Amino acid sequence: MEGAAQTILSNAGQLLSKEYQQLRGVGGEVAELRDDLDVLNALLVMQSEAEDGAVDRFVQVCMKQLRELAYDAED
């Protein structure tokens, strides 16, 4: 009985270790995604406050990237 308990605890420990490693990596990805979204948001705010209101090519590219980031975030 003791051997079975040790095996179960060992397996649980390995699973928890793997889960921890995966979750630790997610935090960095979320922070990077948040930073990218902050930059794109700042650019879009600047463009929306521009006097002529024209959407230039740069902003169009930013909008495309923002949509792609949003899709990635959903995944």
C-alpha positions, -999 to 999 in steps of 0.1 A, spaced: 0 0 0 28 24 9 45 17 -25 13 26 -44 9 58 -24 45 68 -32 40 61 -69 8 82 -69 25 111 -51 55 109 -74 33 110 -105 12 139 -90 44 158 -83 56 153 -118 23 165 -133 23 195 -110 58 204 -120 49 202 -157 18 223 -152 38 249 -132 64 252 -160 36 257 -186 18 283 -165 50 301 -158 56 305 -196 21 318 -201 27 348 -179 55 361 -201 33 356 -232 5 375 -217 28 404 -206 42 406 -242 7 406 -257 -4 433 -233 26 455 -242 19 450 -280 -17 460 -275 -7 490 -255 15 503 -283 -11 497 -309 -37 514 -288 -15 544 -284 -10 546 -321 -47 544 -328 -55 571 -303 -29 594 -319 -44 587 -353 -80 593 -341 -70 626 -326 -53 638 -358 -69 668 -373 -75 654 -408 -88 621 -395 -73 603 -425 -63 567 -420 -29 562 -434 -12 530 -444 7 527 -411 -26 527 -391 -41 502 -415 -12 479 -409 -16 484 -371 -53 476 -373 -45 444 -391 -19 434 -365 -43 443 -337 -69 420 -352 -44 392 -355 -33 397 -318 -69 396 -307 -73 363 -325 -41 350 -310 -53 360 -275 -85 341 -280 -65 309 -287 
